[in-house]
Every structure is written in C-alpha cells, then in structure tokens.
Amino acid sequence: MLRKTVLNLLAVLIIASLALTACSGGAGESTTDSGEKVTSTGYVCPEPEYPAEVTSTELNIFVWTEYIPPEMIECFELVYGVTVNRDEYSSNEEMYAKISAGGSNYDLTQPTDYIIPLMIRQGLLQELDMEQLPVMENFDPSYLDSSFDPGNKYSLPYQAGTDAIVVNTDTVENVPQSWADLWNEEYAGRMVFLDDSRATIGMVLLTLGYDVNTTDPAELEEAKNKLAELVPNVKLFDSDSPKTALIAGDVDLGMTWTAEALIAQQENPAIEYIYPTEGAILWQDNWVMLADAPHADAAYAWLNYTNQGNIFWMMLRDFPYTNPNTAALEYAEANETALYETYMSSPITNTPPEAVANGHRIEDVGEATPLYDNIWVEVKGN
C-alpha cells in the first residue's frame, strides 16, 4: 500500500513538472523571476525597441537555407508569443516558382535584388507601411532606395555580399585570378559552384566581355555554349552549403558567396577569396511581405524586432556577409569587439572599394528572363 502511494505521488510530481515545462515554452526556454525571456541556449532576449501589438499567433517565413540565427527566432517567439513556421529555398528561382504558383500562405520571404521587380510586376508583393517600420532608421542609406526598389516601397535590406572565386591555396598550385581561368583543364572535377543561374551565367558573360544583364539572344547563345564547356568540369553545384565540400577537401576551388568563403577560411586559413579581374557579382538580399500575407501584424513585429542592433549583430557571428544594419555594427563594436574587428578587417566581408567599383550587379532582364532560364535548364539540367 505504501509503495502504491509513493508511486502515485511520483506520478503527480512528473505530471506537474511536464505541465510547468510546457507553460515555459519547452525544454531550455524559460522566463526568469525578473521577467527575462531566455532561449534554449541560455541567451537572454532583449526587449523590443519598437513594441507592437500582435494578435496573430503564427508567422510563416520562406527563407534562404542557413540564414537566420536560432536565437533570433526563439527570442521573437518568446517575446511575442508567436510561433514561427519556416520553410527554406536554395535559389531565387525556386522561391519565385513556389510563390507564383499560389497557395503558399507565407508572410515574408527574402528575394535577392534582381527578382524583386519581377515579383512586383506579378502582383506578388504588398507595399510596406513605413509608419509600422520605425526600424528603417537602423540601416545604412547606401543599401536603401536602390534601383530594384526605389523608395523601399516593397523591401528592406537583410544582407549583402559578393560572388567571387574561392580557392584552397594548399592544393591548387596555379591560383586563378579571373573567371576565365576556371575553364583550365587542371581544375576539372575539383570545383564547387553556386546553384544560381543568374550569377553563374553572369560570370560566363563577363568572360566573353558582355554585360551580366544582356538581353541580346546572340550573346546569350554564345554564353550557353561556353557554359556547356564548363559544367562537366564542376564537381557539384551547391547553394545550401558550398563551404562544406571546401572544408572537407572534396573540392579545391570554385565560385561562392561572401560568408561561405569566410567560414571556410576560418576552418582552413589556406582558403582564399579572389576578386576576379572581370569583376565580382554584387548582390543584396531583402525582406519583402507577400501580397496575401495572412499575419501582417506579426510580420511587421518580426521586421522591427529582428533588425534591432542588439539582435541583428548575431548575423556577424553566424552568417558573416556584408551587414547593412548600422545599429548592429555599432552594437557589435561596443559589445562584441572581437567579432566586430574580424568583420571589419576581412576583405571578404568588408568588401574593398575597388572590388565594389569593379563589380557587377544582377538586374531584372524583363522579357529576356526565359532566355536565361532556358540556358540553365538546357545546359545544367536538374
């Protein structure tokens, strides 16, 4: 009888413990006696600098792979009581295809500059209410009012960067200095390239002396033939995590993004990032709100909260691209000095002015878009 009573008491204690865990948001997440919100990693979430009233209980985001710090999501969920549902994509074309097909139920997504005008023309985006976005004051004006979205009617900056050449100087004897060098036979089967049609085709166009945004069918046909010579020499196309193959030694060089190169270099100092003589590809990723966003109030709260300086600094830690958020850089300089100095001193993240001046930005090519799509499908396949 005593044993049965003890077991019953234990059962009650276990049930009570589980109930408390559920109320606190799950294992590792809690609210302290002082009211602080703490993530599963022990990170104390900052209070909103731009508080918003939110009635939605969910937020649906469609984002690039490996592009949001976990604490950013957890803090937003803890502070606002909103569940963030996240789907990922590996290319702008993949994102556009899914959203343009309809029925996605997403609130926010992260298109790169050139595809935003297309999404606007297709009626896929809604204009932003700037009165609900006081956080816009946090951004460097250099990343605002761009040609792809004058006046930032539809977008606000997320991250920026370049596409350039990455190479392991321990394993590659003749280090390439130009995009054209990548056709050399000695690199065959040793390269990783981004699974990015416009950037890759743009790089090919540059080797031919053409504009990365050409709409000339003859120039694009020439680019298609030259790309067909390169594709068999590429070991893999990877836009999810191209650094993985570099770090593992499965490839020795190729074309990648800013942060992927820096993280690979931090693992192996022999890995270098080369700005090609023809010029790097310049880009900027952005947040946009979809026309039929079901949780607009949560979306505005997300944009304001996650772009606070004391939140967005985590991008320097986890995804060190070029950061357009001045408040985040100021916070890092004052509170995460080593991280800030690493960012500022690296020519990978802090792109040299001459590399920017020599760079090329992918733009919307309007009715010529299918020509680029057809090249990619025909030459690279799936």
Secondary structure, 3 states (H helix, E strand, C coil): CHHHHHHHHHHHHHHHHHHHHHHCCCCCCEECCCCCEECCCCCECCCCCCCCCCCCCEEEEEEECCCCCHHHHHHHHHHHCCEEEEEEECCHHHHHHHHHCCCCCCCEECCEHHHHHHHHHCCCECCCCHHHCHHHHHECHHHCCCCCCHHHCCEEEEEEEEEEEEEECCCCCCCCCCHHHHHCHHHCCCEEECCCHHHHHHHHHHHCCCCCCCCCHHHHHHHHHHHHHHHHHEEEECCCCHHHHHHHCCCCEEEEEHHHHHHHHHHCCCEEEECCCCCCEEEEEEEEEECCCCCHHHHHHHHHHHCCHHHHCHHHHHCCCECCEHHHHHHHHHHCHHHHHHHHHCCCCCCCHHHHHCCEECCCCHHHHHHHHHHHHHHCCC
